Amino acid sequence: MTERVNVVVGTPVCRDKAYVLDKFLANQREIQLVYPSSELVLATNEADFAEELENLLNLWSLKGKVLRYETIKPEYARSPWWNVACGREAIRRYTLSQTEAAYLLCLDVDMTFDPNVISIMEREIQGYDAVYSGYPLRDFGIALAPGGCCLLTVAVAKEIKWRCLEFKNGVAIADDVPLEMDLIRLGKRIKKGFFLSISHYDNQDQAKTISPRPVGLYRRVTHSALVRYVLIRASIALQHDIASWLNLLIHRLLGRVRTGRT
């Protein structure tokens, strides 16, 4: 008898971003051994890549499925974030229509996670609708509410929809930002923290790793629901990613402070 799927682990993947796919799949094998009532769903918009991904699922003895989806976007849009948003949306729809899962765990394919990631995130989501575990960014800094490690209840997944925002001036806002705005607008209970070890790969051999840690005062303030909602709405009104610009500015200022001390 096939074990019921309680958690769908969903990951959009394209060939040129799958530079640590073997590491990711090996890690997913560890995760499924720890938490057998999970399923890995890979979504790709590349027809020639789908069969290869299905073969890799079999090679790694992973319970899962490969979805093919079409990237739908405005005619003027150029941002690759549309591919990610449409991939996550395909996974959301699959989870709701084809499974009886209680949770949807969104992960990124250029990362590896504590093999206990599902149990940890399930524990943290109790009393909440969505949980984010932060991780280091490739360029600089640490993200606290990105889409690369986010657990949603299926009840919430029924009320939201993944999308990207791109303006005609060429500025694009990643899919995790509109998602967070919608969660806040709907009055959902969101929990953010650094709950598990995550490695984010720059290339095949180099990764930045974060371990569980408390959230500092600065991030607690800047990631409060009110502040985040105002920043996101301002970004949309001004057609510029204000939150990312502020993070970059603060990173540079802190870098100058550290340089001055040395």
N, C-alpha and C positions, 0 to 999 in steps of 0.2 A: 504493500500500500504506500502510495506516494505521500510524503509528509506535507502537511499544509504549509503554504507560504505565508508567513506572518509579516515579513519585511521584504519589500522590493528594493534592491540596490540598483539605482539607475545612473548610467554614465553615457553621455554623448561622446563619440569618438570619431576622429577623422585621421586619415593615414599620416599626414604631415605633423600631427600633434602627438602621435602614438609612439614617441621615441623611447618610452620606458614601459611599453605595453607588457612585455614579459614580466617585469617586476610587479606591475599592477596586477596581472592575472595570478601570479604566484601568491601575492598578498591576498587576493580574493579567495584563493583556495584555502589559505589559512583561516580567513574569516568564516567561510562556509563550514569548515571542520569544527570551529568553535560554536557557530550558530547555524545548525543545519536547516532550520525553517526559514531560510532566506533564499532569494533568487537574484542572480545578476542579470540585468537587462542592459545590453549595449545598443545604442542607437546611432546609425550612420546614414548620411545622405549620399554615400558613394556606393553605387551598385556593385562595382568590382571589388569592394572591400568587404561587403557583407558576408560572402561565402567564406572568405579567409577568416573572418571573426568567428563564424560558426565552427569552423575547423579548430580554431584555437580554444573555444569553449570545451570541445570534446577532448582535445589534447590535454588540457589541464583538469579534466574531469569535473567541470563546473556545471552546476545546475543553473540554467539560464536560457536566454533567448536573444536573438539579434533582430532589431527592428530597422526597417528602412523607412525613411521619411523624406519629405520634400521641404526644402527651405523656402518659406513664403515670406516675402518682404516687399516694401515699396520699391518702385522702379528706380528711385534715386539712391537707394541704400547700398552701401559698400562694406559695412562693418562685418567682420566674422562673428560678432556676437549674435547675429541672427541665426547662424547655424547652431550655436549652443542653445539658444532659446527654443528653437523649433525641435531640437533633439530632446530637451527636457520636457517639452510639451507632449511629444509623442510618447515618452515614458509615462508621464502622468496619466494620459488617456488609457494607455495599456493597463496600468495598475488599477484604474477604476473599473474598466470594462472586462478585464480578463482574469483578475485575481480577487481573492478575498482577504488581501493583506490589510493589516491594521496601520502600517506605516510605510512611507516612502523615504528612503535614504538617498540623498543626492551626493555623489562623490565625483571628483575629477580624475581623469585618466593619467595625469602627470604627477600623481601622488601615491604614497603608500601610507597605511594606517595601522594603528594598534590592532592586532587581530580581534580584540574584544570590542571593537568600535561599535557594533550594533548593541551589545548589552549595555555599554557605557551610555550611549545616546538614548536608549530606551529608559534607562534609569533617570537621566536628566530631564526627559520630556514629561515625566509625571507631573500633572498639574498645569502643563503648558500645551500650546498648540504647535509650536515650532521651536527647534533648538539648533543653534549654530555652534560649531567648535572652530575656533580661529586657527590660522596657520600662517607661516611666513610667506610673503610675496616674493616672486622671483627678482623683481627690480630692487625694492627696498621696503623695509617696514614689515609690520604684521597686520593682517586683516582679521577683524573680529566677526564680521557678519557677511562673509562671502558665500557663494553657492557651492563651493567645493567640498563642504562637509556640513550638510544641513538635513535634519530629520523633521518630517512633517507627518502629522496624523492624517489618515485618509479623509477624515471629516473635513479638515482644512483643505486638502488637495481638491475636494469637490467644489470649493468656493473660489479658487484662484486659477490663474492661467499664466503660463510663462510667456514673456514677450521681451523684446528689446526696444529701446528708444533710440532712434537716430534722427537727427534734424537735417534740414537741407543745407546747413552750413558745414556738414561733415562730422559734427560732434556726435558720438554715440555713447550711450549709457548701458552698461552691461545688464544682462537679464536678472541678476540677483537684486539689483536696486529697485526696479519696479515691483518685484515680488515683495521685498521688505515694505515698500510703501503700501501695497495692497493689504498686507497683514496688519499693519498699523491702522489703516483706514477702516478695516473690518473689525477692529477692536480685539484682535487675537493676542493671546499671551505668548510673548517671545522671550526666550532665554538665550543668553550669549555667554560664552566663556571659553577657556582653554581646557577642555575636559580630557583630551587624550593626545598621545604622541602622533604627530603627522610629519612626514617628510615630503617636501615639495621640490621636484627635480628641475634644475636649470637645463640639464642635458642628460645623457645616458649615465654619467658617472658622478655628477655633482648635485647635491641636494642640500637644502636648508631644512633643519629639523627643529620642531618645537615640542616641548614636553608640557604636561599639565602644570598650570600655574594660576595664581589669582589674577583677576582683572584689576588693573590700576585705576586710580581715581580719574585720570584724564579720559580713559576709554569708557569708564562708567558714565561720565557726564556726556561725552560726545556721542555715545551710542544709546542714550535714553530715547524713548519713543518720540518725545516731542522734538528734540534736537534733530534726530534723523529725518523725521517727517518734514520739518521746515527746510532742511538742507536739500532733500530730494525735490520738494516742490519748487524751491528756488532754482535748482539745476534745470528743471523742466521749463520754468518761466524764462530763464536767461539763456537757455539752450547751451548750457556749459556744465560739465561735471564739477560742481562746486566742491563736493566732499573730497574728491580725488585731488583737486588743486590745493585745498587746505592741507591735506595730508602731506603732499609734496613740499609745500611751504614750511610746515612744521619740521619735517625731516631735515630740510636744508638748514633751518635755523638751529636745530639741535646739533647738527654736524659742525656748524661754525662754533657753537659753544664748546663742544668737545675739543675741537682743534685749538681753540683759544686756551683751554686748560692745559693742553700738552705743550 
